[in-house]
């Protein structure tokens, strides 16, 4: 399996869904009721048009990809 495939097999959970499930469990309410409570709060945290944040995320992803390529290149040079 390549390094790229391994990276995409990391466990990922949607943050909004996790908040909805947590609220539903805490209050013993349905997911639909939890959505009505959570989504208005969650929307306030979304960073629309925050160029600094966007650039940081892009740079972080580029660094991750560079590290994957570096490891892959190192493996090839070791003959693995």
Backbone as a chain_set.jsonl record, in Angstrom:
{"seq": "XXXXXXXXXXXXXXXXXXXXXXXXXXXXXXXXXXXXXXXXXXXXXXXXXXXXXXXXXXXXXXXXXXXXXXXXXXXXXXXX", "coords": {"N": [[0.846, -1.18, 0.0], [0.575, 2.213, -0.824], [2.102, 5.244, 0.485], [0.413, 7.405, 0.131], [-2.152, 6.243, 0.024], [-2.284, 5.176, 2.601], [-2.373, 7.491, 4.1], [-4.897, 8.491, 3.49], [-6.477, 6.676, 4.739], [-6.752, 7.32, 7.329], [-8.544, 7.711, 10.361], [-11.404, 9.611, 10.164], [-13.62, 12.01, 11.368], [-16.577, 13.856, 11.101], [-16.683, 17.051, 12.4], [-19.048, 18.569, 12.987], [-21.059, 16.608, 13.002], [-20.194, 15.063, 15.148], [-20.584, 16.878, 17.25], [-23.371, 17.094, 17.15], [-24.21, 14.46, 17.756], [-23.15, 14.246, 20.342], [-24.59, 16.258, 21.752], [-27.192, 15.249, 21.475], [-26.993, 12.873, 22.936], [-26.28, 13.869, 25.479], [-28.54, 15.373, 26.234], [-30.5, 13.561, 25.858], [-32.091, 13.56, 23.515], [-33.546, 13.635, 20.193], [-31.635, 13.268, 17.119], [-32.47, 15.122, 15.252], [-33.601, 17.154, 16.842], [-31.314, 17.876, 18.231], [-29.778, 18.888, 16.165], [-31.125, 21.266, 15.594], [-30.4, 22.749, 17.811], [-27.587, 22.75, 17.789], [-26.553, 23.552, 15.239], [-27.029, 26.432, 14.754], [-25.185, 27.508, 16.616], [-22.81, 26.361, 15.717], [-22.466, 27.45, 13.167], [-21.562, 29.997, 13.698], [-18.89, 29.586, 14.179], [-17.642, 29.065, 11.802], [-15.186, 29.895, 9.452], [-15.495, 32.031, 7.235], [-14.046, 33.499, 4.419], [-11.621, 34.016, 5.695], [-8.609, 34.682, 5.121], [-6.061, 34.337, 6.229], [-6.348, 32.111, 7.906], [-7.14, 30.213, 5.948], [-4.821, 30.142, 4.337], [-2.994, 29.123, 6.195], [-4.035, 26.545, 6.598], [-3.799, 25.483, 4.024], [-1.005, 25.578, 3.741], [-0.271, 23.816, 5.776], [-1.318, 21.404, 4.773], [0.209, 21.158, 2.443], [2.701, 20.801, 3.617], [2.271, 18.328, 4.862], [1.928, 16.663, 2.608], [4.454, 16.979, 1.445], [6.018, 15.727, 3.371], [5.09, 13.103, 3.168], [5.924, 12.478, 0.561], [8.665, 12.737, 0.95], [9.145, 10.609, 2.774], [8.412, 8.489, 1.131], [10.293, 8.698, -0.913], [12.614, 8.234, 0.586], [12.204, 5.567, 1.339], [12.367, 4.336, -1.168], [15.019, 4.832, -1.797], [16.249, 3.27, 0.056], [15.69, 0.868, -0.9], [13.307, -0.42, -0.415]], "CA": [[0.0, 0.0, 0.0], [1.417, 3.401, -0.907], [1.97, 6.213, 1.571], [-0.753, 8.243, -0.12], [-3.331, 5.49, 0.433], [-2.267, 5.078, 4.058], [-2.785, 8.788, 4.633], [-6.334, 8.659, 3.333], [-7.19, 5.7, 5.547], [-6.818, 7.806, 8.696], [-9.91, 7.831, 10.86], [-11.884, 10.989, 10.091], [-14.989, 12.212, 11.834], [-17.056, 15.196, 10.829], [-16.849, 17.753, 13.673], [-20.444, 18.939, 13.233], [-21.802, 15.396, 13.359], [-19.776, 14.689, 16.503], [-21.282, 17.792, 18.167], [-24.789, 16.73, 17.145], [-24.36, 13.215, 18.526], [-22.862, 14.523, 21.752], [-25.714, 17.001, 22.316], [-28.336, 14.335, 21.535], [-26.766, 11.951, 24.05], [-26.297, 14.618, 26.737], [-29.899, 15.803, 26.567], [-31.412, 12.462, 25.547], [-33.028, 14.058, 22.506], [-33.302, 13.085, 18.856], [-30.626, 13.97, 16.336], [-33.136, 16.271, 14.623], [-33.695, 18.204, 17.864], [-29.944, 18.306, 18.517], [-29.358, 19.708, 15.025], [-31.713, 22.594, 15.763], [-29.647, 23.444, 18.851], [-26.154, 22.819, 17.521], [-26.184, 24.215, 13.984], [-26.864, 27.887, 14.879], [-23.937, 27.771, 17.333], [-21.704, 25.915, 14.876], [-22.32, 28.385, 12.046], [-20.781, 31.145, 14.17], [-17.475, 29.228, 14.234], [-17.12, 28.851, 10.449], [-14.319, 31.012, 9.085], [-15.662, 32.443, 5.846], [-13.177, 34.561, 3.906], [-10.492, 34.259, 6.594], [-7.488, 34.304, 4.267], [-4.95, 33.872, 7.053], [-6.674, 30.729, 8.28], [-7.099, 29.391, 4.744], [-3.421, 29.965, 3.943], [-2.372, 28.222, 7.168], [-4.509, 25.186, 6.317], [-3.172, 25.071, 2.763], [0.414, 25.326, 4.014], [-0.198, 22.586, 6.574], [-1.544, 20.272, 3.869], [1.383, 21.041, 1.582], [3.758, 20.216, 4.441], [1.945, 16.904, 5.024], [2.231, 15.986, 1.347], [5.908, 16.972, 1.28], [6.535, 14.703, 4.279], [4.753, 11.803, 2.574], [6.83, 12.294, -0.576], [10.001, 12.54, 1.523], [9.214, 9.234, 3.287], [8.347, 7.577, -0.009], [11.603, 8.775, -1.568], [13.577, 7.576, 1.473], [11.973, 4.123, 1.223], [12.891, 3.885, -2.455], [16.474, 4.884, -1.773], [16.679, 2.15, 0.889], [15.38, -0.353, -1.634], [12.097, -1.083, 0.12]], "C": [[0.888, 1.239, 0.0], [1.169, 4.333, 0.279], [0.737, 7.08, 1.388], [-2.029, 7.528, 0.323], [-3.414, 5.377, 1.951], [-2.761, 6.373, 4.674], [-4.308, 8.93, 4.576], [-7.137, 7.623, 4.105], [-7.209, 6.095, 7.021], [-8.281, 7.949, 9.095], [-10.317, 9.3, 10.848], [-13.329, 11.029, 10.557], [-15.369, 13.662, 11.549], [-17.334, 15.909, 12.152], [-18.296, 18.108, 13.981], [-21.253, 17.731, 13.667], [-21.451, 14.945, 14.778], [-20.476, 15.576, 17.533], [-22.763, 17.434, 18.275], [-25.022, 15.478, 17.977], [-24.155, 13.455, 20.014], [-24.038, 15.236, 22.413], [-26.938, 16.098, 22.467], [-28.196, 13.378, 22.721], [-26.86, 12.664, 25.393], [-27.721, 14.947, 27.181], [-30.948, 14.724, 26.336], [-32.534, 12.943, 24.621], [-32.672, 13.439, 21.164], [-32.195, 13.869, 18.161], [-31.227, 15.214, 15.698], [-33.24, 17.441, 15.604], [-32.309, 18.755, 18.191], [-29.415, 19.203, 17.399], [-29.866, 21.129, 15.187], [-30.973, 23.404, 16.817], [-28.202, 23.716, 18.437], [-25.81, 23.68, 16.313], [-26.084, 25.738, 14.115], [-25.58, 28.284, 15.619], [-22.741, 27.475, 16.436], [-21.428, 26.899, 13.738], [-21.461, 29.581, 12.446], [-19.282, 30.861, 14.183], [-16.845, 29.05, 12.86], [-16.368, 30.105, 9.997], [-14.443, 31.323, 7.598], [-14.711, 33.595, 5.538], [-12.066, 34.961, 4.88], [-9.242, 33.775, 5.872], [-6.297, 33.781, 5.065], [-5.164, 32.421, 7.447], [-6.565, 29.804, 7.075], [-5.661, 29.117, 4.311], [-2.686, 29.026, 4.897], [-2.767, 26.769, 6.899], [-3.873, 24.654, 5.034], [-1.709, 24.736, 2.991], [0.596, 24.04, 4.816], [-0.365, 21.362, 5.683], [-0.354, 20.075, 2.935], [2.556, 20.425, 2.343], [3.529, 18.717, 4.649], [2.312, 16.128, 3.758], [3.734, 15.917, 1.104], [6.538, 15.901, 2.166], [6.26, 13.303, 3.739], [5.693, 11.498, 1.415], [8.25, 12.025, -0.082], [10.17, 11.113, 2.044], [9.224, 8.23, 2.147], [9.684, 7.537, -0.734], [12.664, 8.061, -0.737], [13.426, 6.064, 1.395], [12.564, 3.578, -0.074], [14.405, 3.855, -2.439], [17.056, 3.765, -0.896], [16.373, 0.803, 0.234], [14.17, -1.092, -1.111], [11.004, -1.127, -0.903]], "O": [[1.858, 1.301, 0.755], [0.161, 4.222, 0.977], [0.085, 7.453, 2.363], [-2.898, 8.147, 0.936], [-4.5, 5.473, 2.522], [-3.491, 6.352, 5.665], [-4.925, 9.433, 5.515], [-8.366, 7.69, 4.12], [-7.63, 5.309, 7.87], [-9.139, 8.267, 8.271], [-9.649, 10.138, 11.454], [-14.146, 10.187, 10.185], [-14.566, 14.575, 11.739], [-18.137, 15.425, 12.95], [-18.733, 17.964, 15.123], [-22.05, 17.82, 14.602], [-22.324, 14.494, 15.521], [-20.915, 15.087, 18.574], [-23.338, 17.469, 19.363], [-25.93, 15.441, 18.808], [-24.897, 12.931, 20.845], [-24.445, 14.864, 23.514], [-27.643, 16.173, 23.473], [-29.17, 13.107, 23.425], [-27.447, 12.138, 26.339], [-28.062, 14.814, 28.356], [-32.135, 14.936, 26.584], [-33.722, 12.768, 24.889], [-31.63, 12.8, 21.016], [-31.861, 14.985, 18.559], [-30.566, 16.249, 15.613], [-32.993, 18.588, 15.232], [-32.148, 19.957, 18.403], [-28.691, 20.164, 17.657], [-29.132, 22.089, 14.949], [-30.925, 24.631, 16.724], [-27.664, 24.789, 18.708], [-24.862, 24.463, 16.367], [-25.112, 26.305, 13.617], [-24.959, 29.291, 15.28], [-21.778, 28.241, 16.397], [-20.272, 27.144, 13.395], [-20.718, 30.116, 11.624], [-18.481, 31.795, 14.196], [-15.628, 28.897, 12.762], [-16.857, 31.225, 10.144], [-13.595, 30.924, 6.8], [-14.596, 34.544, 6.312], [-11.624, 36.109, 4.886], [-8.858, 32.611, 5.989], [-5.6, 32.873, 4.612], [-4.255, 31.599, 7.33], [-5.967, 28.732, 7.166], [-5.321, 27.987, 3.958], [-1.854, 28.226, 4.467], [-1.928, 25.871, 6.966], [-3.457, 23.497, 4.978], [-1.22, 23.723, 2.492], [1.518, 23.267, 4.556], [0.372, 20.386, 5.826], [0.044, 18.941, 2.669], [3.314, 19.628, 1.789], [4.476, 17.93, 4.616], [2.931, 15.066, 3.83], [4.235, 14.907, 0.61], [7.49, 15.239, 1.754], [7.109, 12.417, 3.844], [6.201, 10.382, 1.303], [8.953, 11.18, -0.635], [11.193, 10.475, 1.799], [9.955, 7.24, 2.187], [10.153, 6.468, -1.123], [13.517, 7.364, -1.285], [14.428, 5.348, 1.387], [13.178, 2.511, -0.092], [15.014, 2.949, -3.008], [18.205, 3.36, -1.076], [16.747, -0.253, 0.743], [14.031, -2.291, -1.352], [9.921, -1.645, -0.627]]}, "num_chains": 1, "name": "protein.A"}
